[in-house]
């Protein structure tokens, strides 16, 4: 028998390692949901030409692991996105965001969601209750849908957005440029905000190619009357270039890291202890 005729083993060490890692991650998320160790971290989105002015905050989902460490979404969302736990995390994030909007009448807040949650009954009940409990909540709520998620079921997303925009809810297309948006669908979406993927914004001051790409995205956004946000802004040089390119708002560690203890909570705690 020639070497080429020898059947390959069915055991793939890399696939096994990935599957094992995903299983551990899913179990961590399951425990966090069960023990209510899920929270939002808040990060400001500032106006590019007056960076002292905060346009809105983004509420980013976090879980605690068994040691009590705060785990960011990038470390678990890929493993649970297509599972029931992904839908439950969307529900928890939405519920916590809506509760924060009711408590803080000045707050404008964006919450991430997957297009997969549009047909999830619990998520829709949570949204309906939150909007009906306070008539001002809808107009201060922004729902962020990633570009790749929106393209899973574009017709469903369009109808969903139309229904909620009529009630005052705004929509952002997140991670724009990282996915595969077909322009024939994009012009039907009617998003309010375009958030440019951080891969383009990070280090843009030293990257002429990304400057051209961002300039093109800004032109697209202006044509469709979209508000633009650049993500992952981490230094003043990038902030300057992005502002010059016409970006409306900036978000990233240069301005503030996401925190589970936002300033308004700290202020309330000090007042209660006084």
C-alpha positions, 0 to 999 in steps of 0.5 A, a space after each residue: 500500500 502506498 503512503 497516499 493510500 493510507 486512510 487519514 486519522 479521523 482525529 484532528 487535534 486542532 479541531 478537538 482543541 477548538 471544540 474543547 475550548 468552545 465547550 468550556 466557554 459555553 459552560 462558563 456562560 451557562 453558569 454566569 446566566 444561571 447565577 445572574 453573573 451577567 452585567 453591562 459595561 458602559 463606554 462613551 461615544 463622543 462627538 469628534 469635534 467636541 470630545 467633551 460632549 458624549 453623544 451616547 453610551 454603548 452597553 457591552 455585555 460582560 460575564 463573570 467567570 468562576 473566579 469573579 473575573 469580568 470577561 469581555 464579549 469578544 472572549 465568549 460571544 463567538 462560541 455562544 452566538 448561534 446557541 440558546 445562550 446567545 439569545 439569553 444573553 441578548 435578552 439580559 443585555 436588553 433588559 439591563 439596558 432598558 432598566 438603565 434607561 428608565 432609571 436615568 432619563 438623560 441617558 441615551 444608550 446602545 445595546 447590541 443584538 443579533 438578528 437571530 433574536 428578532 424571532 425570539 419571543 422572550 427578547 421581543 417581550 422584554 423589548 415591548 415591556 421596556 418600551 411600554 413602561 416608559 414612553 421616553 425609552 424608545 427614543 433614547 434606545 439604539 439597537 446595534 446589529 453587526 453587518 454580518 448578522 444583518 445579512 443573515 436575514 436582510 428582509 426580516 431585519 428591514 421589516 423589524 427596523 421599520 416597525 421599531 423606528 416608527 416608535 422612535 428606536 434608532 438602529 446602528 450597523 456595527 462593525 461595518 466593513 468587516 462583513 459582506 454587505 450587498 449594496 442592494 440590501 444596504 440601501 434598503 436597511 435605513 440604519 440611523 448610525 454606521 459604526 466603522 469596524 475598529 480594524 480600519 480606525 486603529 492606527 489610521 494616522 499611519 495607514 493611508 490605505 485605511 484613510 482612503 477606505 474610511 473616506 469612502 465609508 463616510 461618503 456612503 454614510 452621507 449619501 444615505 444620511 447616516 451618522 458615523 462612529 469610528 470604533 477602537 480609537 486609541 490615540 490622539 493622532 488617530 482621533 485627529 485624522 478620523 475627525 478630518 475625514 469627517 467622522 461624526 463620533 469616536 469611541 475607544 480606549 483613548 476616551 474611556 474604557 468600558 466600565 461596569 461602574 459608570 459615573 452616574 452609579 458612583 454619584 448615586 452611591 455617594 449621595 446615598 452614603 452621605 
